[in-house]
Amino acid sequence: MKVLQSVFVFLMFAGVASGFGEPKNSKIEITSAPAGDQLEFTFKISANAGHTVTFEAPWKLEVKNHDGLAFASSTFNKDNMDEALPGYKVKTNAKPTKQNGEFEYSLVSFICTSDKTTCYREVHKGKHPWAMAK
């Protein structure tokens, strides 16, 4: 009986864990533009049809493994975001030491149904390539 209970508990947690994954209610768009001899990246979140972005929760952006790029900080919170985007604009604080590369990112956003009856914490993760204009 104990083995059966253990298997049931494992299956319950496996089912809950599989509920996490790719965001289903929003999309991310990452662009870059020259800013003098530096680069500025824009991380924009778009809610899917029937949904809306909410700022009533703690958004967070982390940029990691950004070899060749220097940022004043690699973690940005809700106070650093641009609600008009909605998302973040992040500028390097020095000229890149390479002509191209990629970085990893994780952006936590919050999306609600249009009637705001249900809200979702969505985590966009991935790698983004970058290059200096020639």
Contact map, one row per residue, 1 for C-alpha under 8 A:
11111000000000000000000000000000000000000000000000000000000000000000000000000000000000000000000000000000000000000000000000000000000000
11111100000000000000000000000000000000000000000000000000000000000000000000000000000000000000000000000000000000000000000000000000000000
11111110000000000000000000000000000000000000000000000000000000000000000000000000000000000000000000000000000000000000000000000000000000
11111111000000000000000000000000000000000000000000000000000000000000000000000000000000000000000000000000000000000000000000000000000000
11111111100000000000000000000000000000000000000000000000000000000000000000000000000000000000000000000000000000000000000000000000000000
01111111110000000000000000000000000000000000000000000000000000000000000000000000000000000000000000000000000000000000000000000000000000
00111111111000000000000000000000000000000000000000000000000000000000000000000000000000000000000000000000000000000000000000000000000000
00011111111100000000000000000000000000000000000000000000000000000000000000000000000000000000000000000000000000000000000000000000000000
00001111111110000000000000000000000000000000000000000000000000000000000000000000000000000000000000000000000000000000000000000000000000
00000111111111000000000000000000000000000000000000000000000000000000000000000000000000000000000000000000000000000000000000000000000000
00000011111111100000000000000000000000000000000000000000000000000000000000000000000000000000000000000000000000000000000000000000000000
00000001111111110000000000000000000000000000000000000000000000000000000000000000000000000000000000000000000000000000000000000000000000
00000000111111111000000000000000000000000000000000000000000000000000000000000000000000000000000000000000000000000000000000000000000000
00000000011111111100000000000000000000000000000000000000000000000000000000000000000000000000000000000000000000000000000000000000000000
00000000001111111110000000000000000000000000000000000000000000000000000000000000000000000000000000000000000000000000000000000000000000
00000000000111111111000000000000000000000000000000000000000000000000000000000000000000000000000000000000000000000000000000000000000000
00000000000011111111000000000000000000000000000000000000000000000000000000000000000000000000000000000000000000000000000000000000000000
00000000000001111111100000000000000000000000000000000000000000000000000000000000000000000000000000000000000000000000000000000000000000
00000000000000111111100000000000000000000000000000000000000000000000000000000000000000000000000000000000000000000000000000000000000000
00000000000000011111110000000000000000000000000000000000000000000000000000000000000000000000000000000000000000000000000000000000000000
00000000000000000111111000000000000000000000000000000000000000000000000000000000000000000000000000000000000000000000000000000000000000
00000000000000000001111100000000000000000000000000000000000000000000000000000000000000000000000000000000000000000000000000110000000000
00000000000000000000111111100000000000000000000000000000000000000000000000000000000000000000000000000000000000000000000001110000000000
00000000000000000000011111000000000000000000000000000000000000000000000000000000000000000000000000000000000000000000000001000000000000
00000000000000000000001111100000000000000000001100100000000000000000000000000000000000000000000000000000000000100000000101000000000000
00000000000000000000001111110000000000000000111100000000000000000000000000000000000000000000000000000000000000100000000001000000000000
00000000000000000000001011111000000000000000111100000000000000000000000000000000000000000000000000000000000000000000000000010000000000
00000000000000000000000001111100000000000011110000000000000000000000000000000000000000000000000000000000000000000000000000010000000000
00000000000000000000000000111110000000000111110000000000000000000000000000000000000000000000000000000000000000000000000000000000000000
00000000000000000000000000011111000000001111000000000000000000000000000000000000000000000000000000000000000000000000000000000001000000
00000000000000000000000000001111100000001110000000000000000000000000000000000000000000000000000000000000000000000000000000000000000000
00000000000000000000000000000111110000111100000000000000000000000000000000000000000000000000000000000000000000000000000000000000010000
00000000000000000000000000000011111000111000000000000000000000000000000000000000000000000000000000000000000000000000000000000000000000
00000000000000000000000000000001111111110000000000000000000000000000000000000000000000000000000000000000000000000000000000000000000110
00000000000000000000000000000000111111110000000000000000000000000000000000000000000000000010000000000000000000000000000000000000000000
00000000000000000000000000000000011111100000000000000000000000000000000000000000000000000000000000000000000000000000000000000000000000
00000000000000000000000000000000011111100000000000000000000000000000000000000000000000000000011100000000000000000000000000000000000000
00000000000000000000000000000000011111110000000000000000000000000000000000000000000000000011111100000000000000000000000000000000000000
00000000000000000000000000000001111111111000000000000000000000000000000000000000000000000011001100000000000000000000000000000000000100
00000000000000000000000000000001111001111100000000000000000000000000000000000000000000001111000000000000000000000000000000000000000000
00000000000000000000000000000111100000111110000000000000000000000000000000000000000000001110000000000000000000000000000000000000000000
00000000000000000000000000001111000000011111000000000000000000000000000000000000000000111100000000000000000000000000000000000000000000
00000000000000000000000000011110000000001111100000000000000000000000000000000000000000111000000000000000000000000000000000000000000000
00000000000000000000000000011100000000000111110000000000000000000000000000000000000011110000000000000000000000000000000000000000000000
00000000000000000000000001111000000000000011111000000000000000000000000000000000000011100000000000000000000010000000000000000000000000
00000000000000000000000001111000000000000001111100001000000000000000000000000000000001000000000000000000000000000000000000000000000000
00000000000000000000000011100000000000000000111110111000000000000000000000000000000000000000000000000000000000100000000000000000000000
00000000000000000000000011100000000000000000011111110000000000000000000000000000000000000000000000000000000000000000000000000000000000
00000000000000000000000000000000000000000000001111100000000000000000000000000000000000000000000000000000000000000000000000000000000000
00000000000000000000000000000000000000000000000111110000000000000000000000000000000000000000000000000000000000001100000000000000000000
00000000000000000000000010000000000000000000001111111000000000000000000000000000000000000000000000000000000000111100000000000000000000
00000000000000000000000000000000000000000000001101111100000000000000000000000000000000000000000000000000000000111100000000000000000000
00000000000000000000000000000000000000000000011000111110000000000000000000000000000001000000000000000000000011110000000000000000000000
00000000000000000000000000000000000000000000000000011111100000000000000000000000000000000000000000000000000001110000000000000000000000
00000000000000000000000000000000000000000000000000001111111000000000000000000000001000000000000000000000000001000000000000000000000000
00000000000000000000000000000000000000000000000000000111110000000000000000000000000000000000000000000000000000000000000000000000000000
00000000000000000000000000000000000000000000000000000111111000000000000000000000000000000000000000000000000001000000000000000000000000
00000000000000000000000000000000000000000000000000000011111100000000000000001100000000000000000000000000000110000000000000000000000000
00000000000000000000000000000000000000000000000000000010111110000000000000001100000000000000000000000000001111000000000000000000000000
00000000000000000000000000000000000000000000000000000000011111000000000000111100000000000000000000000000011110000000000000000000000000
00000000000000000000000000000000000000000000000000000000001111100000000000111000000000010000000000000000111100000000000000000000000000
00000000000000000000000000000000000000000000000000000000000111110000000001110000000000000000000000000000111000000000000000000000000000
00000000000000000000000000000000000000000000000000000000000011111100000001100000000000000000000000000011110000000000000000000000000000
00000000000000000000000000000000000000000000000000000000000001111100000001000000000000000000000000000011100000000000000000000000000000
00000000000000000000000000000000000000000000000000000000000000111110000000000000000000000000000000000111000000000000000000000000000000
00000000000000000000000000000000000000000000000000000000000000111111110000000000000000000000000000001111000000000000000000000000000000
00000000000000000000000000000000000000000000000000000000000000001111110000000000000000000000000000001110000000000000000000000000000000
00000000000000000000000000000000000000000000000000000000000000000111110000000000000000000000000111011000000000000000000000000000000000
00000000000000000000000000000000000000000000000000000000000000000111111000000000000000000001011111000000000000000000000000000000000000
00000000000000000000000000000000000000000000000000000000000000000111111100000000000000000001111100000000000000000000000000000000000000
00000000000000000000000000000000000000000000000000000000000000000000111111000000000000000011110000000000000000000000000000000000000000
00000000000000000000000000000000000000000000000000000000000000000000011111000000000000000001100000000000000000000000000000000000000000
00000000000000000000000000000000000000000000000000000000000000000000001111110000000000000000000000000000000000000000000000000000000000
00000000000000000000000000000000000000000000000000000000000001110000001111110000000000000000000000000000000000000000000000000000000000
00000000000000000000000000000000000000000000000000000000000111100000000011111000000000000000000000000000000000000000000000000000000000
00000000000000000000000000000000000000000000000000000000000111000000000011111111100000000000000000000000000000000000000000000000000000
00000000000000000000000000000000000000000000000000000000011110000000000000111111100000000000000000000000000000000000000000000000000000
00000000000000000000000000000000000000000000000000000000011100000000000000011111100000000000000000000000000000000000000000000000000000
00000000000000000000000000000000000000000000000000000000000000000000000000011111100000000000000000000000000000000000000000000000000000
00000000000000000000000000000000000000000000000000000000000000000000000000011111110000010000000000000000000000000000000000000000000000
00000000000000000000000000000000000000000000000000000000000000000000000000011111111001111000000000000000000000000000000000000000000000
00000000000000000000000000000000000000000000000000000000000000000000000000000001111111111000000000000000000000000000000000000000000000
00000000000000000000000000000000000000000000000000000010000000000000000000000000111111100000000000000000000000000000000000000000000000
00000000000000000000000000000000000000000000000000000000000000000000000000000000011111100000000000000000000000000000000000000000000000
00000000000000000000000000000000000000000001100000000000000000000000000000000000011111110000000000000000000000000000000000000000000000
00000000000000000000000000000000000000000001110000001000000000000000000000000000111111110000000000000000000000000000000000000000000000
00000000000000000000000000000000000000000111100000000000000000000000000000000000111111111000000000000000000000000000000000000000000000
00000000000000000000000000000000000000000111000000000000000010000000000000000001110011111100000000000000000000000000000000000000000000
00000000000000000000000000000000000000011110000000000000000000000000000000000000110000111110000000000000000000000000000000000000000000
00000000000000000000000000000000000000011100000000000000000000000000000000000000000000011111000000000000000000000000000000000000000000
00000000000000000000000000000000001001111000000000000000000000000000001000000000000000001111100000000000000000000000000000000000000000
00000000000000000000000000000000000001110000000000000000000000000000111100000000000000000111111100000000000000000000000000000000000000
00000000000000000000000000000000000001000000000000000000000000000000011100000000000000000011111000000000000000000000000000000000000000
00000000000000000000000000000000000011000000000000000000000000000000111000000000000000000001111100000000000000000000000000000000000000
00000000000000000000000000000000000011100000000000000000000000000000110000000000000000000001111110000000000000000000000000000000000000
00000000000000000000000000000000000011100000000000000000000000000001110000000000000000000001011111100000000000000000000000000000000000
00000000000000000000000000000000000000000000000000000000000000000001100000000000000000000000001111100000000000000000000000000000000000
00000000000000000000000000000000000000000000000000000000000000000001100000000000000000000000000111111000000000000000000000000000000000
00000000000000000000000000000000000000000000000000000000000000000000000000000000000000000000000111111000000000000000000000000000001100
00000000000000000000000000000000000000000000000000000000000000000001000000000000000000000000000001111100000000000000000000000000111100
00000000000000000000000000000000000000000000000000000000000000000111000000000000000000000000000001111110000000000000000000000000111000
00000000000000000000000000000000000000000000000000000000000000001110000000000000000000000000000000011111000000000000000000000011110000
00000000000000000000000000000000000000000000000000000000000000111110000000000000000000000000000000001111100000000000000000000011110000
00000000000000000000000000000000000000000000000000000000000000111100000000000000000000000000000000000111110000000000000000001111000000
00000000000000000000000000000000000000000000000000000000000011110000000000000000000000000000000000000011111000000000000000011111000000
00000000000000000000000000000000000000000000000000000000000111100000000000000000000000000000000000000001111100000000000000111100000000
00000000000000000000000000000000000000000000000000000000001111000000000000000000000000000000000000000000111110000000000000111000000000
00000000000000000000000000000000000000000000000000000000011110000000000000000000000000000000000000000000011111000000000011110000000000
00000000000000000000000000000000000000000000100000001000011100000000000000000000000000000000000000000000001111100000000011110000000000
00000000000000000000000000000000000000000000000000001110101000000000000000000000000000000000000000000000000111110000001111000000000000
00000000000000000000000011000000000000000000001000111100000000000000000000000000000000000000000000000000000011111000001111000000000000
00000000000000000000000000000000000000000000000000111100000000000000000000000000000000000000000000000000000001111111111100000000000000
00000000000000000000000000000000000000000000000001110000000000000000000000000000000000000000000000000000000000111111111000000000000000
00000000000000000000000000000000000000000000000001110000000000000000000000000000000000000000000000000000000000011111100000000000000000
00000000000000000000000000000000000000000000000000000000000000000000000000000000000000000000000000000000000000011111110000000000000000
00000000000000000000000000000000000000000000000000000000000000000000000000000000000000000000000000000000000000011111111000000000000000
00000000000000000000000000000000000000000000000000000000000000000000000000000000000000000000000000000000000000011111111000000000000000
00000000000000000000000000000000000000000000000000000000000000000000000000000000000000000000000000000000000000011011111100000000000000
00000000000000000000000000000000000000000000000000000000000000000000000000000000000000000000000000000000000001111001111110000000000000
00000000000000000000000010000000000000000000000000000000000000000000000000000000000000000000000000000000000001110000011111000000000000
00000000000000000000000000000000000000000000000000000000000000000000000000000000000000000000000000000000000111100000001111100000000000
00000000000000000000001111000000000000000000000000000000000000000000000000000000000000000000000000000000000111100000000111110000000000
00000000000000000000011000000000000000000000000000000000000000000000000000000000000000000000000000000000011110000000000011111000000000
00000000000000000000011000110000000000000000000000000000000000000000000000000000000000000000000000000000111110000000000001111100000000
00000000000000000000000000000000000000000000000000000000000000000000000000000000000000000000000000000001111000000000000000111110000000
00000000000000000000000000000000000000000000000000000000000000000000000000000000000000000000000000000001110000000000000000011111000000
00000000000000000000000000000000000000000000000000000000000000000000000000000000000000000000000000000111100000000000000000001111100000
00000000000000000000000000000100000000000000000000000000000000000000000000000000000000000000000000000111100000000000000000000111110000
00000000000000000000000000000000000000000000000000000000000000000000000000000000000000000000000000011110000000000000000000000011111000
00000000000000000000000000000001000000000000000000000000000000000000000000000000000000000000000000011110000000000000000000000001111100
00000000000000000000000000000000000000000000000000000000000000000000000000000000000000000000000000111000000000000000000000000000111110
00000000000000000000000000000000010000100000000000000000000000000000000000000000000000000000000000110000000000000000000000000000011111
00000000000000000000000000000000010000000000000000000000000000000000000000000000000000000000000000000000000000000000000000000000001111
00000000000000000000000000000000000000000000000000000000000000000000000000000000000000000000000000000000000000000000000000000000000111
